[in-house]
Amino acid sequence: MAGAEAVAGPLPMPQCGRGGSFRKTGSWRMPRRPATVLVAAALAAAATTAGVLAAATGAAIASCRGVGLGCAFAGGWVDSSSSSGGGGGGGRHLSLRGQAAALRATSVAVAAGADIAFDVGEDDDDALMIVAIGATFDPVRIDAYFAGRPLELAAHASSVVGVLAALFAAAAVGALAAAGREAWSSRGGAGVAAAAAADPWAEWRTGLAPRLADALVAMGPSYIKFGQSLASRPDLVSSQIASELVRLQDNLPPFDSRLARRILECELSRVEDQEAAKELLTSLVDVEPMAAASLGQVYKGRIGERFVAVKLQRPNVRRAAASDAALLKLLARGVHGLQVPGWLVGSPGVPWEPLVRADLVGAVDEFCSRLFEELDYVREANNIERFSKLYGAGGVHAADIPAPGVRVPRLERRLCSRRVLVMEWVDGTRLVTMTPDGCAIVGEEDAPLVRIGLKATLLQLLETGVMHTDPHGGNLLRGPLAPQQPPPSSGGPVARLLRLLPWRRRQPEVARHQLLYLDFGLIADVPLQVRDGLVCAVMYIVQRRWGRVASLFNRLMLLPDWVLEDADTLRRFTADLEAAADSALDFGDADAEGGAAGGGIGGGAVRLPQLRFAALLEQLALLAPRYEFRLPPYFLNNARALGCLEGMARVADPDFNILREMYPFALNKLLLNRADSPVLRSTIRDLVRDEQTGRLSGRVALDLASAAATLQGLPRRAVLADALRTPGGRALAREVLLDELKHIFRPRSQRDHGG
């Protein structure tokens, strides 16, 4: 497996019909209802009709190439050497080479809205799109661009509809056949023994899996991203489908080798170190890519005695991403404009209400802006260096990650350009692999690396705020230990002192391997208020204090202030949130972990509910239409990151509970409160307040410290000592002590009445 994840874009026509041979039954089954057959039949008829219409539309549009089309129809992206440019209206049409020649007449094109200067190469459609819509995601300029090119957007829409229609038709026909076989065998028809030997729905999923993967490839990079995330969740989509979607992560069809060579020559001719660039180009003669994914592909080259990974961006990917953004935004606007009778959405006094209150257009903009970030290789180069300085060998927070830490490939900055990234080559293997019968497994020696990945992600999400948000199976690998690693950062005098104390827990060593991070196109900055809000939300969820959880949603930047300011709306939202939690949280497991029902902490006994993160996201998605949910920049990719990691952990341990990882981290941060956050300060005082007397309780504070010690495997005195070394911890201790002294020295009559 290559040591650098490929990232890609416009893709060639996939080879449809790649079959699967997986037979093992997954956990999901089609509902056994008579209505299933009718629904499947209707779906098949509708999908077939839509497919015919889409094909006709595509044929009509394809005949209009004279007025300018910039993307190919019929399920595949063509190489930029043969595709047409996004021509204007009025019957005028400029090919890509013609547009490039026009721009080259000015010798240098400067991307509007970005401090990037570049020459426009012969096959540089990316440069043309940067000039047209900007280097970063700009929804206004994208809308304006396609407003002048309606046929180009129509061709893309027709392509997507045609692929989806064909997929739905095949799925419906297969479902009808599976339902028929199941019904026939249940009635004792002929061949019952043969029918019983194989689950018809497992066969249906096995046949559907390659079609689904091919459909996502045909639709383009935005849709491939969804498939990459689902590949890490065999518990949700079944092992048959997940095993086929794995190829979307690094095993997609590469684009033309001759075109790739021309792009490499063009890009490397502008880099700083020309001698190394020539040596690198020589090593890449007649070399096939080692991996290819949704936005680019990776080659293995050589500079001197060192092997390097060369990540090359696909030629038409920015145009494909812009087309997806425009199309998805049109769909979001259409759905957002739909209205229904008020009584259908809980507003009987209002005649008409929006079907969806959530900001769908904002959600599309958020998703697409992250995709455009991945196209910015200059940004990704900066991300690699930033991530390495924080978490790599010798990084500021390297000592906070369990040994032996994580490895970040070294960047070859002097060889990087707008469309090429060059970094250290590191051989790695997947943590999650598929057996021949389609089962996802994690090896015994890889399970600790999955745990390290989870702890590193929680550190990034809750503590540092700089988070790798694309940790799917192709980007988190088992790699060799970095040679001659420098000692981890000391972390200051307090950290050095703590390492000398005898009761500090020693993290277990992972023998010969290290967790290897790849693909740094998506590095999110989680705001401090969101980090603090997440910590507080975790604590209140465990104690089932849903009103407090609801009040944090504006701090998490998920709800506008008016929802929380209106008492009736807040009351309704709190009730809906509690109902959603009942579906995503299982407090029955919590009772088994430590005592009486009710959740929370008592006497150091830790009672944590079983959290199904995917179910929680599903419930929030169901709530979104009823309230004006907003998706801040951090949310989508952070949720996807946690979902991918939870999926990997569940493969290693089916009983994995992500809350059991998050809770001790959140509790420890709450007790320490190193930055003296006012939100954490008020929350910890709320948690240590005695519910009967209303005063700060030393007993409850000690219970929290005992819980933190139990979950981290430390003596309670170690947790208390850590807390007392921070300003927030000392302030809390003083306040608790004063409240206890006031209670002790009050007159007996006041103490007897709970005063």
C-alpha positions in Angstrom: 0.0 0.0 0.0 1.3 3.4 -0.9 2.4 5.7 1.7 0.5 8.7 0.5 -3.2 8.9 -0.2 -4.2 9.9 -3.7 -6.7 12.6 -4.2 -8.5 13.0 -7.5 -11.1 14.6 -9.7 -12.7 14.1 -13.1 -12.8 10.4 -13.8 -12.8 8.3 -16.9 -15.8 6.1 -17.7 -15.8 3.3 -15.1 -15.9 -0.3 -16.1 -19.5 -1.1 -15.2 -20.4 -4.6 -14.1 -17.4 -5.4 -11.9 -18.8 -8.3 -10.0 -18.4 -9.1 -6.4 -17.9 -12.6 -4.9 -18.7 -11.9 -1.3 -21.3 -14.2 0.2 -21.3 -13.6 4.0 -24.6 -12.1 5.2 -24.4 -8.6 6.7 -26.4 -7.4 9.7 -28.9 -5.4 7.7 -32.0 -7.0 6.1 -34.7 -5.8 3.8 -38.0 -5.4 5.7 -40.2 -8.5 5.1 -43.5 -6.8 4.2 -45.9 -7.4 1.2 -45.6 -3.6 0.5 -41.9 -4.0 -0.3 -42.7 -5.7 -3.6 -45.1 -2.9 -4.6 -42.7 -0.2 -3.6 -39.9 -1.9 -5.4 -42.0 -2.3 -8.6 -43.0 1.4 -8.5 -39.3 2.4 -7.9 -38.2 0.2 -10.9 -40.8 1.8 -13.2 -40.0 5.4 -12.1 -36.3 4.8 -12.2 -36.5 3.3 -15.7 -38.6 6.2 -17.0 -36.2 8.7 -15.5 -33.3 6.9 -17.1 -34.9 7.0 -20.5 -35.6 10.7 -20.1 -32.1 11.4 -18.8 -30.6 9.5 -21.8 -32.7 11.5 -24.2 -31.8 14.8 -22.6 -28.1 13.8 -22.7 -28.3 13.0 -26.3 -30.0 16.3 -27.1 -27.5 18.2 -25.2 -24.6 16.3 -26.7 -25.8 17.4 -30.1 -25.3 21.0 -29.1 -21.5 20.9 -28.6 -21.2 23.9 -31.0 -22.6 26.2 -28.3 -20.1 25.0 -25.7 -20.0 22.2 -23.2 -17.5 21.8 -20.5 -18.2 18.4 -19.1 -19.0 15.0 -20.6 -22.3 13.2 -20.4 -23.1 9.5 -19.9 -21.4 8.8 -16.6 -17.8 9.8 -17.0 -15.4 12.7 -17.1 -13.2 13.0 -20.1 -9.6 14.0 -20.0 -9.0 17.7 -20.5 -6.9 17.0 -23.6 -10.1 16.1 -25.4 -12.9 17.9 -23.5 -14.4 21.2 -24.5 -13.9 24.3 -22.5 -16.8 26.2 -20.8 -17.7 28.3 -23.9 -19.9 31.3 -23.8 -23.3 31.7 -25.4 -24.2 33.2 -28.7 -22.9 30.2 -30.7 -19.3 31.0 -29.9 -17.1 28.2 -28.6 -13.5 28.1 -27.5 -11.7 24.8 -26.9 -9.6 24.4 -23.9 -6.4 25.0 -26.0 -8.0 28.1 -27.5 -8.8 29.6 -24.1 -5.3 28.7 -22.9 -3.8 30.4 -25.9 -5.8 33.5 -25.3 -4.7 33.6 -21.7 -1.1 32.9 -22.6 -1.1 36.0 -24.7 -1.1 38.0 -21.4 1.9 35.7 -20.3 0.7 35.4 -16.8 -2.8 34.9 -15.4 -3.5 36.0 -11.8 -6.3 34.2 -10.1 -9.0 36.6 -8.9 -9.5 36.5 -5.2 -6.2 34.7 -4.6 -2.6 35.7 -4.3 -1.5 33.1 -6.9 0.3 33.9 -10.1 0.8 31.1 -12.7 1.3 30.4 -16.4 -1.6 28.8 -18.1 -0.4 25.5 -19.5 -1.7 23.7 -22.6 -3.9 21.4 -20.6 -4.5 23.6 -17.5 -8.3 23.6 -17.1 -7.7 24.2 -13.4 -6.0 27.6 -14.1 -8.9 28.6 -16.4 -11.4 27.8 -13.7 -9.4 29.7 -11.1 -9.5 32.7 -13.4 -13.2 32.2 -13.9 -14.4 31.4 -10.3 -11.5 32.0 -8.0 -9.1 29.7 -6.2 -11.3 29.4 -3.1 -14.9 28.5 -2.9 -17.0 31.5 -4.0 -20.7 30.6 -4.4 -21.6 33.9 -6.0 -19.0 33.6 -8.7 -19.9 29.9 -9.3 -23.6 30.8 -9.7 -22.6 33.6 -12.1 -20.3 31.3 -14.1 -23.0 28.7 -14.7 -25.8 31.3 -15.3 -23.9 32.0 -18.5 -23.5 28.3 -19.3 -26.8 26.7 -18.6 -26.1 23.8 -21.1 -23.0 22.8 -19.3 -24.9 22.6 -16.0 -27.8 20.8 -17.7 -25.4 18.2 -19.1 -23.9 17.6 -15.7 -27.4 17.3 -14.1 -28.5 14.9 -16.9 -25.4 12.8 -16.3 -26.1 12.6 -12.5 -29.8 11.8 -13.0 -29.0 9.1 -15.6 -26.5 7.4 -13.4 -28.9 7.5 -10.4 -31.8 6.3 -12.5 -29.8 3.3 -13.7 -28.7 2.5 -10.2 -32.2 2.7 -8.7 -33.6 0.6 -11.5 -31.0 -2.1 -11.0 -31.6 -2.0 -7.2 -35.3 -2.2 -7.6 -35.2 -5.1 -10.0 -32.8 -7.0 -7.7 -35.0 -6.3 -4.7 -38.0 -7.7 -6.5 -36.1 -10.8 -7.4 -34.8 -11.2 -3.8 -38.3 -10.7 -2.3 -39.7 -13.2 -4.8 -37.1 -15.9 -3.9 -37.7 -15.3 -0.2 -41.5 -15.5 -0.5 -41.2 -18.7 -2.7 -38.9 -20.4 -0.3 -41.0 -19.5 2.8 -44.0 -21.1 1.2 -42.1 -24.4 0.6 -41.8 -24.0 -3.2 -39.5 -26.1 -5.3 -35.8 -25.7 -4.5 -36.3 -24.8 -0.9 -33.1 -26.4 0.1 -31.1 -24.5 -2.5 -32.9 -21.2 -1.5 -32.2 -21.8 2.1 -28.5 -22.2 1.4 -28.1 -18.6 0.5 -29.7 -15.4 1.8 -31.4 -13.7 -1.2 -30.9 -10.2 0.4 -27.2 -10.9 0.9 -27.0 -11.8 -2.8 -28.8 -8.6 -3.6 -26.4 -6.5 -1.6 -23.4 -8.3 -3.2 -24.7 -7.6 -6.7 -25.6 -4.0 -5.8 -22.3 -3.1 -4.2 -20.2 -2.8 -7.4 -23.0 -0.9 -9.1 -23.2 1.6 -6.3 -19.4 2.1 -6.3 -19.4 2.5 -10.1 -22.3 5.0 -9.9 -20.4 7.2 -7.3 -17.3 7.1 -9.5 -19.3 8.1 -12.5 -21.0 11.0 -10.8 -17.8 12.6 -9.7 -15.6 13.7 -6.7 -18.3 15.1 -4.5 -20.2 11.9 -4.5 -17.1 9.7 -4.1 -16.5 11.5 -0.8 -19.7 10.1 0.6 -18.7 6.6 -0.5 -15.3 6.9 1.1 -17.0 7.6 4.5 -19.5 4.8 4.1 -16.6 2.4 3.4 -15.5 2.7 7.0 -19.0 1.8 8.3 -19.7 -1.9 7.5 -21.9 -1.9 10.5 -24.3 0.5 8.7 -24.1 -0.4 5.1 -23.3 -4.1 5.4 -19.9 -5.8 4.8 -20.7 -6.5 1.1 -21.2 -2.9 0.2 -18.4 -1.6 2.5 -15.9 -4.0 1.0 -16.7 -2.6 -2.5 -16.7 1.0 -1.5 -13.1 0.6 -0.1 -11.8 1.0 -3.6 -13.1 4.6 -3.7 -10.4 5.5 -1.1 -7.3 4.8 -3.2 -8.1 2.4 -6.1 -10.0 4.5 -8.7 -9.2 4.5 -12.4 -6.2 6.8 -13.0 -6.3 9.4 -15.7 -4.2 9.3 -18.9 -0.5 8.7 -18.3 0.7 11.0 -21.1 -1.5 13.8 -19.8 -0.1 13.2 -16.3 3.4 13.4 -17.6 2.7 16.7 -19.3 1.2 18.2 -16.2 4.2 17.0 -14.1 6.7 18.5 -16.5 4.8 21.8 -16.5 4.4 22.0 -12.7 8.0 20.9 -11.9 9.5 23.3 -14.3 8.4 26.1 -11.9 9.6 24.7 -8.6 12.5 26.1 -6.6 14.9 23.1 -6.8 15.3 22.4 -10.5 18.1 19.9 -10.1 16.0 17.7 -7.8 12.9 18.2 -10.1 14.8 16.9 -13.1 16.0 13.9 -11.1 12.4 13.3 -9.9 11.0 13.5 -13.4 13.6 11.0 -14.7 12.6 8.5 -12.0 8.9 8.8 -13.0 9.4 7.8 -16.7 6.9 4.9 -17.5 5.8 4.7 -13.9 2.2 3.9 -13.2 0.4 5.5 -10.3 0.5 3.6 -7.0 -2.9 4.9 -5.9 -5.8 7.0 -7.3 -8.7 8.5 -5.5 -11.3 11.3 -6.0 -9.1 14.3 -6.5 -5.7 13.0 -7.7 -3.3 10.2 -7.9 0.0 9.3 -6.3 3.3 8.1 -7.9 6.4 6.7 -6.2 9.5 8.6 -7.3 13.1 9.0 -6.2 15.4 11.8 -5.3 19.0 10.6 -4.7 18.6 7.6 -2.3 15.2 8.7 -1.0 11.8 7.6 -2.2 9.1 10.2 -2.3 5.4 10.3 -2.9 4.3 12.6 -5.7 0.7 13.6 -5.5 -0.7 14.9 -8.7 -4.1 16.6 -9.0 -6.5 15.4 -11.7 -6.9 17.8 -14.6 -10.6 18.7 -14.7 -11.5 18.3 -11.0 -12.2 22.0 -10.2 -14.7 22.2 -13.0 -16.4 19.0 -11.7 -16.5 20.3 -8.1 -18.0 23.6 -9.3 -20.6 21.8 -11.3 -21.5 19.7 -8.3 -21.7 22.8 -6.1 -24.1 24.6 -8.6 -26.3 21.5 -9.0 -26.5 20.7 -5.3 -27.3 24.4 -4.5 -30.2 24.4 -7.0 -31.6 21.3 -5.4 -31.2 22.8 -1.9 -33.0 26.0 -2.9 -35.8 24.0 -4.4 -36.3 21.9 -1.3 -35.9 24.9 1.0 -38.7 26.7 -0.9 -41.3 23.9 -0.3 -44.1 24.6 2.1 -46.6 22.4 3.8 -49.7 22.9 6.0 -48.6 24.1 9.5 -50.3 21.2 11.3 -48.0 18.8 9.6 -44.9 20.3 11.2 -46.4 21.0 14.7 -47.7 24.6 14.0 -51.5 24.1 13.8 -52.2 27.9 14.0 -50.1 28.7 11.0 -51.6 27.9 7.5 -48.3 27.2 5.8 -44.8 26.5 7.1 -41.5 25.6 5.4 -41.0 21.9 5.0 -37.4 22.3 6.0 -36.3 25.1 8.4 -32.6 24.1 8.4 -30.3 26.1 6.2 -29.9 23.6 3.4 -28.1 26.2 1.1 -25.6 26.9 3.9 -25.0 23.2 4.3 -24.3 22.7 0.6 -21.9 25.7 0.7 -20.2 24.3 3.8 -19.7 20.9 2.1 -18.5 22.4 -1.2 -16.1 24.8 0.5 -14.4 21.9 2.2 -14.0 20.2 -1.2 -12.4 23.3 -2.7 -10.0 23.4 0.3 -8.8 19.9 -0.7 -8.0 21.3 -4.2 -5.7 23.8 -2.8 -2.3 22.0 -2.7 -0.5 25.1 -1.4 -2.9 25.1 1.6 -2.4 21.3 2.0 1.4 21.8 2.1 0.9 24.3 4.9 -1.4 21.9 6.7 1.2 19.1 6.6 3.8 21.3 8.3 1.3 22.7 10.8 0.0 19.2 11.7 3.6 17.8 12.0 4.6 20.7 14.4 1.6 20.0 16.6 1.4 16.2 16.7 4.4 14.7 14.8 7.7 13.6 16.3 8.9 16.4 18.6 5.6 18.3 18.2 4.0 20.6 20.8 1.4 18.0 21.7 3.2 14.8 20.7 3.6 13.9 24.4 -0.2 14.0 24.8 -0.7 11.2 22.4 -0.2 7.6 23.6 3.2 6.1 22.7 4.6 5.7 20.2 2.6 8.6 18.8 1.7 9.3 15.2 3.8 9.8 12.1 3.5 12.6 9.6 5.3 12.3 6.2 8.0 14.9 5.8 7.1 17.5 3.1 9.5 18.3 0.3 8.5 22.0 0.1 10.9 23.0 -2.6 9.3 20.6 -5.0 5.6 21.5 -4.4 3.4 23.6 -6.7 -0.2 24.4 -7.3 -1.1 20.9 -8.6 1.8 18.8 -7.3 2.7 17.8 -3.7 5.9 15.9 -3.0 6.6 14.3 0.4 8.4 11.5 2.1 7.4 8.0 0.9 6.2 5.8 3.8 5.0 2.2 3.3 1.8 1.6 5.1 -1.0 -1.0 5.4 -4.7 -0.6 6.2 -5.9 -1.0 9.7 -9.2 -2.4 8.5 -9.0 -5.2 6.0 -11.6 -7.3 4.2 -11.5 -11.1 4.3 -12.4 -13.1 1.1 -15.9 -13.6 2.4 -16.5 -9.9 2.9 -15.9 -9.5 6.6 -14.1 -6.4 7.9 -11.5 -7.2 10.5 -8.8 -5.4 12.5 -5.7 -7.4 13.3 -4.7 -7.8 17.0 -1.6 -5.7 16.6 -3.6 -3.0 14.8 -6.3 -2.5 17.5 -4.0 -0.4 19.7 -3.3 1.9 16.7 -7.1 2.4 16.2 -7.2 3.5 19.9 -4.3 5.8 19.4 -6.2 7.3 16.4 -9.3 7.9 18.5 -7.3 9.5 21.4 -5.4 11.7 18.9 -8.7 12.8 17.3 -10.3 13.6 20.6 -7.2 15.6 21.5 -7.6 17.6 18.3 -11.3 18.0 18.7 -11.6 18.9 22.4 -8.2 20.3 23.3 -6.1 21.8 20.5 -8.8 22.6 17.9 -6.6 21.7 14.9 -8.2 18.5 13.6 -7.6 16.1 10.7 -11.2 15.6 9.5 -10.7 12.9 6.8 -9.5 9.9 8.7 -11.0 7.1 6.5 -9.3 3.8 6.0 -7.0 5.1 3.2 -5.7 8.0 5.3 -4.9 6.2 8.6 -2.5 3.4 8.1 -0.1 1.2 10.1 3.4 2.4 9.2 6.9 1.7 10.5 8.3 3.7 13.4 10.0 6.9 12.2 13.8 6.5 12.2 15.7 8.3 14.9 12.7 10.0 16.4 13.6 13.1 18.5 12.3 13.0 22.1 8.8 14.3 22.5 8.3 17.9 23.4 8.7 18.4 27.1 5.5 20.4 27.3 6.9 22.8 29.9 8.2 22.5 33.5 4.9 21.1 34.8 4.8 18.2 32.3 8.5 17.4 33.1 7.7 17.3 36.8 4.7 15.1 36.3 6.7 12.5 34.3 9.0 12.1 37.4 6.2 11.3 39.7 5.9 7.5 40.5 2.2 7.3 40.1 2.0 8.7 36.6 0.6 6.0 34.3 3.0 4.7 31.6 1.3 4.3 28.2 1.8 0.8 26.7 4.3 0.7 23.8 3.1 -0.4 20.4 5.9 -2.7 19.4 7.1 -2.1 15.8 4.5 0.2 14.2 3.2 3.7 14.3 -0.1 5.3 13.3 0.6 7.0 9.9 -1.5 10.0 8.9 -2.0 10.9 5.2 -3.9 13.4 3.1 -4.0 16.8 4.9 -6.4 18.6 2.5 -9.0 18.8 5.3 -7.6 20.3 8.5 -10.3 22.0 10.4 -10.0 24.7 13.1 -12.5 24.1 15.8 -13.4 27.3 17.7 -12.7 27.5 21.4 -16.3 28.1 22.2 -17.3 24.9 20.4 -14.6 22.9 22.1 -15.8 24.1 25.5 -19.4 23.5 24.5 -18.7 19.9 23.4 -17.0 19.2 26.8 -20.0 20.5 28.7 -22.5 18.7 26.4 -20.7 15.3 27.1 -21.0 15.9 30.9 -24.7 16.9 30.8 -25.6 14.0 28.4 -24.2 11.5 30.9 -26.3 13.1 33.7 -29.4 13.3 31.4 -29.8 17.0 31.9 -31.4 17.7 28.5 -32.3 21.3 29.3 -28.6 22.1 29.8 -27.7 20.2 26.6 -30.2 22.2 24.6 -28.9 25.5 26.0 -25.5 24.6 24.5 -26.6 24.4 20.9 -26.0 28.0 20.2 -22.5 27.8 21.7 -22.0 24.8 19.4 -23.0 27.2 16.6 -25.8 24.8 15.5 -28.8 26.9 16.3 -29.6 30.6 16.1 -30.1 32.6 19.3 -33.8 33.0 18.8 -34.5 29.3 19.3 -33.1 29.5 22.8 -34.5 32.9 23.7 -38.1 31.8 23.0 -39.3 29.8 26.0 -41.9 27.7 24.1 -39.5 26.9 21.3 -36.8 26.0 23.8 -39.2 23.7 25.7 -40.2 21.9 22.6 -36.6 21.6 21.4 -35.6 20.2 24.7 -38.3 17.6 24.6 -37.4 16.6 21.0 -33.7 16.4 22.0 -34.6 14.0 24.9 -36.6 11.9 22.5 -33.7 11.8 20.0 -31.3 10.8 22.8 -33.6 7.9 23.7 -32.9 6.5 20.2 -29.1 7.1 20.2 -28.3 6.4 23.9 -28.7 3.1 25.8 -28.7 3.8 29.5 -29.4 0.1 30.2 -25.7 -0.6 29.6 -24.9 2.3 31.9 -26.7 0.6 34.8 -24.6 -2.5 34.3 -21.4 -0.5 34.4 -21.9 1.0 37.8 -25.1 0.9 39.8 -28.6 2.4 40.0 -30.3 3.9 37.0 -30.2 7.6 36.5 -26.8 8.0 35.0 -24.1 10.3 36.3 -21.5 9.8 39.0 -21.9 8.5 42.5 -19.2 7.5 44.9 -16.8 7.2 42.0 -18.9 4.6 40.2 -19.0 5.5 36.5 -22.3 4.8 34.7 -22.0 5.7 31.0 -24.7 5.1 28.4 -23.9 3.3 25.2 -23.7 5.9 22.5 -24.3 5.1 18.9 -22.7 8.1 17.1 -24.2 7.3 13.7 -27.7 7.1 15.3 -27.1 10.4 17.1 -26.3 12.1 13.8 -29.4 10.5 12.2 -31.6 11.9 15.0 -30.1 15.4 14.7 -30.7 15.2 10.9 -34.4 14.4 11.7 -34.6 17.4 14.1 -32.9 19.8 11.6 -36.0 20.4 9.4 -38.1 21.5 12.4 -35.6 24.1 13.6 -33.2 26.5 11.8 -30.2 24.3 12.1 -26.9 25.7 10.8 -23.9 23.8 9.8 -20.7 25.7 11.0 -17.4 25.2 9.2 -16.3 22.5 11.7 -19.4 20.3 11.9 -19.8 18.2 8.8 -16.2 17.0 8.5 -15.7 16.6 12.2 -18.8 14.5 12.4 -17.6 12.4 9.5 -14.2 12.0 11.1 -15.7 10.7 14.4 -18.1 8.5 12.4 -15.2 6.9 10.4 -13.2 6.3 13.6 -16.2 4.8 15.4 -16.7 2.5 12.5 -13.0 1.3 12.6 -13.2 0.9 16.3 -16.4 -1.2 16.1 -14.7 -3.5 13.6 -12.0 -4.1 16.2 -14.5 -4.3 19.1 -18.3 -4.6 18.4 -19.0 -3.4 21.9 -17.0 -0.2 21.5 -18.6 2.9 23.1 -17.2 6.2 21.8 -18.7 8.0 24.9 -16.4 5.9 27.1 -13.5 7.5 25.2 -14.9 11.0 25.2 -16.1 11.2 28.8 -12.8 10.9 30.6 -11.2 13.3 28.2 -14.0 15.8 28.8 -14.0 15.3 32.5 -10.3 15.7 32.8 -10.4 19.0 30.8 -13.3 20.2 32.9 -11.4 19.5 36.1 -8.1 21.1 34.9 -9.6 24.1 33.0 -6.1 25.2 32.1 -7.3 28.3 30.2 -9.7 29.2 33.0 -12.7 29.2 30.5 -15.8 30.8 32.0 -18.0 28.2 30.3 -16.1 25.3 31.9 -15.9 27.2 35.2 -19.7 27.6 35.4 -20.3 24.0 34.2 -18.0 22.4 36.8 -19.7 24.5 39.5 -23.0 23.4 38.3 -21.9 19.7 38.4 -20.5 19.8 41.9 -23.5 21.6 43.3 -25.5 19.5 45.7 -29.0 19.2 44.3 -30.7 19.2 47.7 -28.8 22.1 49.4 -27.8 24.1 46.3 -24.3 24.6 47.7 -21.0 23.5 46.3 -20.3 20.0 47.7 -16.8 18.6 48.4 -18.3 15.1 48.3 -19.6 15.6 44.7 -16.3 17.1 43.7 -14.4 14.1 45.0 -16.8 11.8 43.2 -16.0 13.5 39.9 -12.3 13.2 40.7 -12.8 9.5 41.5 -14.7 9.0 38.2 -11.9 10.6 36.2 -9.3 8.5 38.1 -11.2 5.3 37.4 -11.6 5.9 33.7 -8.0 6.9 33.2 -6.5 4.2 35.4 -4.9 6.7 37.8 -5.0 7.1 41.6 -7.5 9.8 42.7 -4.7 11.8 44.3 -3.0 12.1 40.9 -6.1 13.6 39.3 -6.5 16.0 42.3 -2.9 17.0 42.1 -3.2 17.7 38.4 -6.3 19.9 39.0 -4.7 21.8 41.9 -1.8 22.8 39.6 -4.1 24.8 37.3 -5.6 28.2 38.2 -9.1 26.9 37.5 -8.7 23.9 39.7 -7.3 26.0 42.6 -10.2 28.5 42.3 -12.8 25.7 42.4 -11.1 24.1 45.4 -11.2 27.4 47.2 -14.9 28.0 46.5 -15.8 24.4 47.5 -13.8 24.7 50.7 -15.4 28.1 51.6 -18.9 26.7 51.0 -18.2 23.6 53.2 -16.8 25.8 56.0 -19.8 28.1 55.8 -22.0 25.1 56.1 -20.1 23.7 59.0 -20.0 26.9 61.0 -23.6 27.9 60.4 -26.0 27.6 63.3 -27.4 24.1 63.7 -31.0 25.3 63.0 -30.0 26.6 59.6 -28.1 23.4 58.8 -31.1 21.2 59.8 -33.2 23.1 57.3 -30.8 22.6 54.5 -29.5 26.2 54.7 
